[in-house]
Amino acid sequence: MRSKIHSLKRIVPCIALSLAVFAGQGIAQTTASSNRPTLSNATVGKASVTLIAQGLESPWAMAWLPPIAGGSAPRVLVTERAGRMRIVTMDGKVGEPLKGVPKVHAVNQGGLLDVVLSPQFASNRTIFFSYAEPSNEGARTVVSRAELADDGLQNVTVIFGQKDRVRGGHHFGSRIAIANDGTLFITTGDRYSEKASAQSLDSHLGKVIHITATGEIPADNPYAKTANGLKEIWSYGHRNLQGAAINPATGVLWTHEHGARGGDELNIPRPGKNYGWPVIGYGIDYSGAKLHDSPTKEGMEQPIHYWVPSIAPSGMAFYTSTKFPEWKNSLFIGALAGQHLARLTLNGDRVVAEEKLLTDLGQRIRDVRQGPDGFIYVLTDERNGKLFRVAP
């Protein structure tokens, strides 16, 4: 069964934060400049949504599969946080769980997380997926590669595993983005209780990781040839990154991460750079206590855009199709706490406008991807999770 929901919004320019004013008493707004992050000032926008499938339990990520032999309709590979992968068809059929998925630490935010296809999937059937791996010492974020057969996964091989094993169920990250050269960027979280480790180059917590498709160290990693940090680290000082995508215009990685109570960030992680958590930021603690003395510090990077209050961003997709010209230069981001789909308008590396879509759904948007048909598709993070198709 399919339904249509409409909501109206208009786009207004985003407002930048004046970095000179920050004392917990409030923040001053000023016009955007090239070296200052923009503060979200989103308004309500217009979109139509069509229900494609439902009955997914806390779905986390999706990847588009080619049509089956003799068919024309694409299919979607979907992860459920509890530890299941299913194939969903465009007529709403939700397949049985695939065999061969490793055991996951499905506690609180942990479980089966992201999934992406190899660029050579048509010939090698390879997928990459991230998950919280359990052990007696605690859980860690892991990425494996496997071959997708008709009924499940084969030749599952771990290609990255965090050095750190931590008890509990919070802040695992994790997204995977495949660069134009075929290498993988992997995002992790600080595990909440270990936030100071985000600043340590001897820890994989709170980092962007960069490896090859077989788990080796790329030569351009900032610590590949030194003893100053773990060789897989690309950037550090992150909190809990649940969005990653390659900007098709530049080939450069973009990420977003959760703040605490306010301070969600959109970043362009550069090799060897420190993004500040937990030393600097724009949020406060969940208790209301002050977290940071300042939003800036020498030697630490600023985001390009941030949200106060938090929207709890998850999933991210650059719009590249020509199907809907009004979405040109758009970046789509799901919002969990915000319960909407954010559409950011870009001018180069700057956010110049933002609108909220799908607010009428009243559901947590966990993942967002562009479909091969030029529509945007979103997954909702609910016990009865749904797959929706979105159009202007």
N, C-alpha and C positions, 0 to 999 in steps of 0.2 A: 504494500500500500504506500502511496506517495502523497505527500502533502506539500503545500507551498506556504511560506511565511514571509511576510514583508515587513521591513522597518525602514524608517526614513531618517537620514542624517545629512549633515553638510560638513564639508571639510574646512577647517580653519588652520592658519599657520601655527606650527608648534612654537612654543616660547622657550627661550634659552635661560639657563640659570646663571645668575651673576656669581662667579666664584669668589667674589670678595665678601659675600654675606653668607655666613653659616654659623649659627650659634645655638641651634636647638630651639630658638624662639620663632623661627620662620625663615623663609628664603625669599630673596628678591629676584624678580624676573626682569630680564632685559632683552634686547634684540640679539638674535643669533650672530655669532661670529665664527670664523673658520676654525678657531682653536677652543671653543667652548661647547660642551654638550648641550643638546636641546632637551628641555623638560617636556614631557608629554602634556599636550593640551587638546586631547582628542574630543571630537564631538560625534554625534550619531550619524551614521551613513545608511545608504540604501543597498539592499541585496535581497535576492530571492534564494530560497533553499529547498532542495528536493531530497526527501528521505530515500536512500538507496537500500540500506540494510540495517537490521537491529539484532539484538540478542547476543551482543559481544560483551564479555565481562571485563570491565576496566581495560579496554584496548589502549595500547600505548603508541604503536607506530604502524605505518603501512608502506608498502613498496609495490609499484606497479609491475605486474607480470605481463608478458606478451600473450596474445590469444592462444588458445589450444589449437592444435593442427586442424585446419579446415574451418576454424571459427574466425569471427571478426571483432568480438567484444573483448576488451582487456579485462584482466582479473587483478585482484588486489591481495597481496600477502599481508596479513595483519597479525601483530603480536598482542597477546593478552598478558597482563602483568603476572597473573597466577602461574604462567609457565607454558602457555599454549600458543601455537601458531596455527592459523586457519587461512584458507583461501576463500575470498568472497567474490561473487560474481555480480555483474551489473543488474541482474534480475532479482537480486536480493537474497540469493542462496548463500548460506554460511556453511562452509564445509566442516567436516569432522577434524579434530585436532590432528596435526601431522605427527608422525612418529619421529623419534630420535632427538627431540629437544632435550638438552641437558637439564638436570635438576637445578632449580633456582631458589634463591633466598627471598621468598615472596612474603616479606614482612614490612608493613607500613609502606614506604615508598620503594622498597626493593622488589625485584622480580625480573621478568623478561622485559626488556626495554626496546631499544631501537633495532631496526633492520633495514639494510640497503642491498641493492643488487650490484654485482660486479659489472663494470662497463662492458665486459665480454660475456655477459650472462647467456646470451643466445647460443654461444658455443661451449661455455664451460659450466653452466648451471650453478655458478658460485654465488652465494650470499654471504653477507657479514652481519652479525648481530651481537648486541651487547646485553649483559644481564648481571645481576648480583649473584655471585657464586658463594654458596655456603661452605663453611668449614667449622671445625671445633674451635678454632681461634677467632672466629668472626667472619664477616662477609667482605667481599671485595668486588669491584667492578672489573668485568672480564669481557673481552671481545673474541669471538670465535668466527671461523669461516667454515662453510659446509657446502655440500652439493645438494641442490633441491631435486629430489626424485618425485615420482608421481604421488607417493603416499607418505613422504617424510624426508628427513635429513640423513645424509650419508657423509662419511669421512669428516666428522666434526673435529676441528683442530683449534685449540686456543692459540691465538697469535698475540694477545696482550693480556696480562693480568697485573693488577695493581700490586705493588710491593706491600702495601699496607692492608692488613686485615683488621677490621674494626667491628665490635659488637654493636647491635642495634639495627635500625631500619631506615635511616634518613640520609638524604643527600648522596645518592649514587651517580648523579648526572642522569642519563648519558646519551649523547647523540654521536652519530658517525657521519662524516662528510668525506666524499671521495674527490680528491683534487684532480686537476686536469692531467697530471702525470701518473695517475693511478694510485698514488699514496693515500693513506687514510689519516684523517684527523678524528680524534676521539676525545670527547669531553667527559670529565669526571666531576664529582662533588667533593666537598670538604668533610663529609660525614657528620656534620653539625657539631659533634662533641670534640672534633679534632681540628677546629677552624684555624688554629695557629699553623697547622701543617701546610696550609695553602701558601705560606711564605717560605717553606723549606724546599730547597732543590734536591733534597734527599728523600722526598716523598712524592707519590703520584696523586695525592689528594689535592683537589682544587686546582687542577691543571688542564691545559689542552695538550694532548698527546699526539705525536706524529710518527707513524710507522709505515713500512711498506705493506703491500697486500699479503705478504708472508710473514710479517712480524719483525722484519729487520729494521735497522736504523738508517734513515735517509742521510745522505752526506751533508745536507744543508741544515740539519738540526743544530740549534745553537750550542748544545753541549755534546755533540757527537764525537768531538776530538779532544775534549778536556775532561778533567776530573772534578769540575766545579758543580756538576749536577747530573741527575739521571739522564741518560742519553735519549730517552723517549720524549722528554719534555720539550714542548714548543713555547708555551707561555705559562705564567703562574700568577698567583694572587687572585684566584677565582673562587666563587662561593659554591654555586650549584648550577651548572650549565645544562640546560635542557633544550637548547636550540642551536643548530649548526647548519650552515649551508654555504656553498661556494657561489660568490657573486659572479654571474655569467658574463658581466661586462668587463670584469678585471681578472677573473680567475683567482680571487683572493677570498680567504675564509672570513665569514662573519659568524658571530656567536651571540647568544643572549644568556643571561643568568638571573636566578632569583636573588633579590635582596632579602633582607629580613622583613621588617615592617616598613615598607617603602625602600626605594633604591634598587629596583630591578634595572638591569643594564643591558644595552646593546653595544657590542664591541667589535672591533676589527683586530683580532689578536696578532701581534707582530712577534717574530722569533726572539726569545730571550727577554721579553718585556714583562714587567710586573704590573698587574692590574689592581693591586692595592688591598684586596680583602685579606684579613679583617681590619687593616690599619685605617683605610679611608673608605668612604662611601656616603650615600645620600639617605640612608635609612636609620631607623632606631631599632632597639631590641623589641621583641614581642611583648616584654613586660612594660615597655614605654621608657626604659632606661636609655641613656645616651650610649652609643656604640663607638663613635669616632670623635676625635678632637677637631677634625677638619675634613672636608671632602677632598682635599688636595694635599700632596706631599711631593717634594722633589724626588725624582727617580721613579715615580709611580704614574701610570697612565690614567687618563680620563676616558670614560665611555663616550660614544658619539651621541647617545640618546639614553634617557632614563625615565623611570616612572615613579611618581609619588602621588597618591598611594600606589602600592604594588598591584599589578594585575596578575602576577604569578605566570610568566610566559612559558610556553611549552610548544615545541615544533616551530618550524620556520621554512618559508619557501619564497624565492624570488619568482616573480611572474615573467615568463619569457614568451608566452604565446601571443599571437596577433589576433586571436579570436575576439577579445574584448579590448579595443583600443583605449578605453577609459581607464584600464588597469595598467597601462604602460608605466614603467618605472616604479612598480609597486613591490613592496615586501610585505608578506602576510605572516602574522604571528598569532598563535593560539593563546588564549588567556584562560587560566584555570579559575583563580579566585575572581577575576574580572568577568568571567562567563560571557566572553564575546570573542570575535575574530577581529584582530587589529589589522588595518591596512595602512601601511606607512608609505607615503609618497617620497621618492628619493630624487635628489639632484646631486649626482656624483656620490660622494660618501656622506652627504648631509641629509637629514630628515627634515623635509620642509612642510609636511602636513601629516595628520593622522586622523583616522576615523574608526569608530567602533561599528562592526557589523554583527548581525545575528544575536543581538541582545534579547530579542523576543524568545529565543530558545530557552534561556535560563539554564544553560548547561555548560559544564567545564569543557573547554576545547583543549584536547591533549595533543593532537597532531594535525598538521596541515601540509598538503602536498598539491602540486599542480598535476592534473591528469593528462594523459596523452591526447585527450579531446579538447584541451584548452580551458576546461573548467577547473575550479579550485575544489578540493575535497577535504573534509575535516572529519576527525574522529572525536567523539565525546567520551569523557572519562566518567562513566557511570556504571552501576551494576548491570543496567541494560544499555550498554554502550551502543552508539549508532554511527553509521557512516552517512554523511550528507554531501550532496553536490551543491556548489554555490556558484551563482552567476550575479552580475550586476543588477 
